[in-house]
Amino acid sequence: MYAKRQQWISPEEYLEMERQAEAKSEYLAGEIFAMAGASRTHNLILTNTIVSLGTSLKRRGCDIYANDMRVEVSPTGLYTYPDVVVVCGPPQFKDANEDTLLNPMVIMEVLSNSTASYDRGEKFEHYGTLPSLTDYLLIAQDRAAIEQRVRTDRGWQLAFHYGLDAVVPLPAIGCELRLSDVYDRIEFTDPQAARGSFRVVKEPREEYQVERPGGPAY
């Protein structure tokens, strides 16, 4: 979360103000938190991701929303704007305005220095309470890397996908996300940032395993 406005308000008051506001804000427990703008790299990654997934999702009857679709995390009361939201099947909205989604299946956030800790920690704790959520992706800006949390019968599984030849499987929505598409036209300052291709998997309550393409886990 970002700059905080000091005044307790109800969710209904927040929604009324938010629908008239020029800038977006998050809401939690009576407080409003103004959201910061995004960099050129952030916006390119976001656009690339939408384009990469759009055609496949359209054929499957899924909707994909960019960062203007508000999501209500009903179990905790958080209202926020994920960078990318995917829902398959009929979307459920809070009211007739259809601007507050209740049942996201996949949520993606583009990381920045100011939001990375929040996105990995507290924000995921909120998102993880959504029964509809199957996948949570964190997309790095400074290197070709995506962190993926997948809901399983045993809890959340954590996987890391590195390198431009890596592919993120998204079986819950019937498609995959190629890092070469996500980072198209992105110029990394570190030449090592675009290299490497392995996947680190952490099963719930187990040690990390490193899965290399075509080989066993180490």
Rosetta blueprint (number, residue, H / E / L):
1 M L
2 Y L
3 A E
4 K E
5 R E
6 Q L
7 Q L
8 W L
9 I L
10 S L
11 P H
12 E H
13 E H
14 Y H
15 L H
16 E H
17 M H
18 E H
19 R L
20 Q L
21 A L
22 E L
23 A L
24 K L
25 S E
26 E E
27 Y E
28 L E
29 A L
30 G L
31 E E
32 I E
33 F E
34 A E
35 M L
36 A L
37 G L
38 A L
39 S L
40 R H
41 T H
42 H H
43 N H
44 L H
45 I H
46 L H
47 T H
48 N H
49 T H
50 I H
51 V H
52 S H
53 L H
54 G H
55 T H
56 S H
57 L H
58 K H
59 R H
60 R L
61 G L
62 C E
63 D E
64 I E
65 Y E
66 A L
67 N L
68 D L
69 M L
70 R E
71 V E
72 E E
73 V E
74 S L
75 P L
76 T L
77 G L
78 L E
79 Y E
80 T E
81 Y L
82 P L
83 D L
84 V E
85 V E
86 V E
87 V E
88 C E
89 G L
90 P L
91 P L
92 Q L
93 F E
94 K L
95 D L
96 A L
97 N L
98 E L
99 D L
100 T E
101 L E
102 L L
103 N L
104 P L
105 M L
106 V E
107 I E
108 M E
109 E E
110 V E
111 L L
112 S L
113 N L
114 S L
115 T L
116 A H
117 S H
118 Y H
119 D H
120 R H
121 G L
122 E H
123 K H
124 F H
125 E H
126 H H
127 Y H
128 G L
129 T L
130 L L
131 P L
132 S L
133 L L
134 T L
135 D E
136 Y E
137 L E
138 L E
139 I E
140 A L
141 Q L
142 D L
143 R L
144 A L
145 A E
146 I E
147 E E
148 Q E
149 R E
150 V E
151 R E
152 T E
153 D L
154 R L
155 G E
156 W E
157 Q E
158 L E
159 A E
160 F E
161 H E
162 Y E
163 G L
164 L L
165 D L
166 A L
167 V E
168 V E
169 P E
170 L E
171 P H
172 A H
173 I H
174 G L
175 C E
176 E E
177 L E
178 R E
179 L H
180 S H
181 D H
182 V H
183 Y L
184 D L
185 R L
186 I L
187 E L
188 F L
189 T L
190 D L
191 P H
192 Q H
193 A H
194 A H
195 R L
196 G L
197 S L
198 F L
199 R E
200 V E
201 V E
202 K E
203 E L
204 P L
205 R L
206 E L
207 E L
208 Y E
209 Q E
210 V E
211 E E
212 R L
213 P L
214 G L
215 G L
216 P L
217 A E
218 Y L
